[in-house]
Amino acid sequence: MLTIGEVFDFNINDEFQSKDYSGVPPNAVRIKIMGKHFSANNDTVFYSFHYDNYTSVPDMTTSPPHLVYTYSIGEDSIFYTSLDSLINFQSNPVVDSCNFFHDTLYYSAQHCGSEVYEYNSCIACCFEGQQYNFIYGKGLGVVRDFHNNSDPLDYVNVQRQMFYYRKGTLICGVSDPTVPVSINEKKKTKNDIILYPNPVKDKLNLTNITYQTNIELFDMFGKLVLATKSDCNTIVNINELIQGIYTVVATNKESRNCYKIVITKE
């Protein structure tokens, strides 16, 4: 296996681009590492990065329909700790006729010969349960994140994959050329949801919800980590999420808004 430190070993000016392939319109998460430093005892690494991301949704009110792009550009930061620990998902998996677990370490031609650690599992496969496929690259972070839950009451299909990276003189894949034609500064409106506290430790309050709203939380790499719905003021329990910076996306019949929150355990 690879260690956390080996997987998240980035250098200044490294670039990474990934997108969601689970049937959604064009999108991309594009980041460039701008700063790096370690904690006093060297067990935690801190990165600052520039991001230039976009999503798109189809507008069916026009003829013909067209895509509406939303861009997100700015600076952010993230950290990784326990750098000497192994990337490991389940140390003692319960293996039976309905469960499957497998991991392997190899050099990936798809990622230009980089060393990667891949973990595959299927939980309750006899009943069309949950399938997972995670691939971590040495010095690349997360290069694939696949999660498929076939339960019709809790269906989710996440398929995010890195399609381009640049480390020093090594370039792998084709960079996404999409650039914003114009960026409109978003002004606060009476329909904006209010989130507090921020930073938050275990419970996030959402108020000023006037329509049924889909609420989604994404981590820095665009992975969906929590999803819920509400048509009134609500409290979201986030105590199982790790410390870091997250994006909250609130979607209702009137608008689709994004908010940045910080989850802290201190």
N, C-alpha and C positions, 0 to 999 in steps of 0.2 A: 504494500500500500504506500501511498504518498502521505506526507505529513501536511497539516494545515499550512505551515510555513512554506513548504515547497509549492503547494498549489497556488497560494495567493502571494507569490513572489513577483511583484510588479516593479518596474523601473520607471523613472520619470520619462515622459513622452511615449510610453507604451499606449497603444490604441486598441480598443476592443469594440466590436459591433455584433449585435445579436438581434433576433426578431422572433415573434410568435408566429408559428406556422399552423396553428390549430384552426384553420378556416376563417381567420379574421382578415380584414382589408390590410393594405400596406402599412407597415409600422417598423420602427427600429429603435433600439437603445444604443447610442453611440457615445463612448466616453474616451477621454484622454487623461492619463495620469499626470498631475501637475506637481505634486509634492509627496514626500515620503519621510517618515521618521519612526523610531522605535521608542518603546517605553524604557524606563531606567534599567529594568532587569531583562530587557530584550525578549519578553514573552508576548508582546503585543506590538503590531505594526499599524501605523496610521497613514492613510492616504487622503490627499485632496485631489479632486478631479474636475475636469470640465465636461459637461454633458450637453449633447445636442440631439434630442430625441423627438420623435413624432409619432402620432397615431392618426388614423383616418376612419371615418364612418361614412356610409352611403347616405346621400340625401335623396330620398325617394319623392320629394315634393316637386322636383323639376322634371322636365322631359327633354332629352333623356336624363335619367338619374346621373349624379356625379358624386365624386368623393370630396368630403370636407376634411381638410387637414388641420390638426392641432399640433403646434410646435412647443417644445419646452427646452429652453436654453439657459444655462447658468453654471454655477459652481457648487460643489457639494463635497462631503467627506464620508469616509467609512473606516472602520478598523476591524482587525482580526486578532483574536487572542488564542492562547494555548497553542502556540505555533509548533511545538514539538509533538503534539498529539496527532495520531493517525486519522485520516479521513475514513470514518467508519460509521455505517448507518445502524447496524444492529449486531451487537457482539454475540448474542446468544439467540439466534432466530429459531422460532418454533417451526420445524419442518414436518409436514404431514402431506397427505394426498392432495390437499387443497392449497398448500402454500409452496412457493418456490423462491429460493434465494441463491444468487450467484454473483461473484465479483471477480474481476480480473485486472491485471496491469499489463499494458501493451503499448507499442508505438503506433500511433494512428496516422495512416496515410491521408485520411480526410483532413487532418489538422497539421499537414506538412511534416509528418514524422515526429511530432511532439509526443512525449510520454504521457499517457492518460490512465486514470483509474476509473473503471466502469462498474456500476452496481445495478443489478436487475433483480426485481422481485415481483411476485404476484401474490396478493393476499386474498384468500377465499376464492381462488380461481374456479372452483367447482360451481360457484354461484355467480359467475361473471363479476368478480370483485374488483379490486384495485390493482393496477399495474403501474410500476415505477421503473424508470430508467434514468440514472444520473451518470454523467460523465464529467470528471474533473481533470483539467489539463495542468501539467507542471508549468508553473509560471503563467497560466492562462485563466485560472479561476474556473467558473462553471462554463463548460462548453456545450452541455446539453442537459435539459431538464424536461422530462416527459412524465406526466401523471394522467392516468385515465381511470376514472371511477364510473363503472357501468350502472351503478344503482340509479334507477330513474327518479328516486326521491332526492338524490344528492349528486346529480350528474356534474362532472367537471372533466374537462379535457384541456390540459396545458401542454404545449409542445414548443418550448423555447430553445433556440439553438444559436451558437455563435457561428457566423458565416464569414467573418473577416477579423484578422488581428495583425498588428504591426509591433514587433519588438526589435528595436535597434534597426539593423539592416534587413531583417527577415520580415517579409510580407507574405501573408497566407490568405487566399481568398480574394474577393473583389469588393472594394469599399462601396457602400451605398452612397450614390451621388445626390440624393434628394436634398434640396435646400429650400428654406421658406421664401416664398415670393414676397410676403409681407408678414410682419408680426404685429398684431394688435394688442396693445396693453389692456389687460382685463381689469375693468373697474368693478368695485364692489357694488352689488345690487341688493335689493330687498329680499331676493330669493336665495342669496348665498347662505349656505349652511354654516353655523358657528360651531367650531370644534374647540374643546378645552378639557383638561389643562394641556399645555404644550410647552415643555416636555411632559410626557405622560408615563406613568409607571405600570398601572394595571387596568384602569377603566377609563375609556375615552367617551366623553359626553358629546352628543351631537344634538343641537337645537336648531330651531327655525326651519324644520322640515315641514313643508306644506303639501307635498304630493308624495305618492308612493315612490320611494327612492331606492335604487340599487346601490349598495355601499360596498366598495372593494378596496382592499389594502394590498399594495405591491411593495416588495422590497427593492433595494437599489438596482438589482439586475432585472427588474420587471417581472419577477415571479409573483403570481397571485398567492397570498398567504392567508387571506380571510375574505369571506363574502357573506353578506346578509342583506335583508330588505327591511324597510320600515316606512310607515306613512305618518309618523309622529316623532316627537323628541324621543331619543333612545340612548342607551348606554351600551357600548361595545366592550366586551371583555377581551383584553389583549395581553393578559399576564403570561400566556404561553409563548409569546413572540420574543425573540432575542433582542438585545439592545441594538439600536441602530436608527437609521433614517428611513422613513417609509413615505409612500405617496398614497393618499386617500382619494379615490375617484368616486364621486357621487353623481349618479345619472337618474334623471326623471324625465317626464314628458316635456319639460320646459327647457332643460339645460343639461350640460355635462361639465362638471367643474372638478378641478384637481387641487388638492391641499397637501402641504408637506408637514409631517409631524416627526417628532423625535421620541423614541421609546428609550427610557432609561431604567436601569435596575438599581440605581444608587439611592 
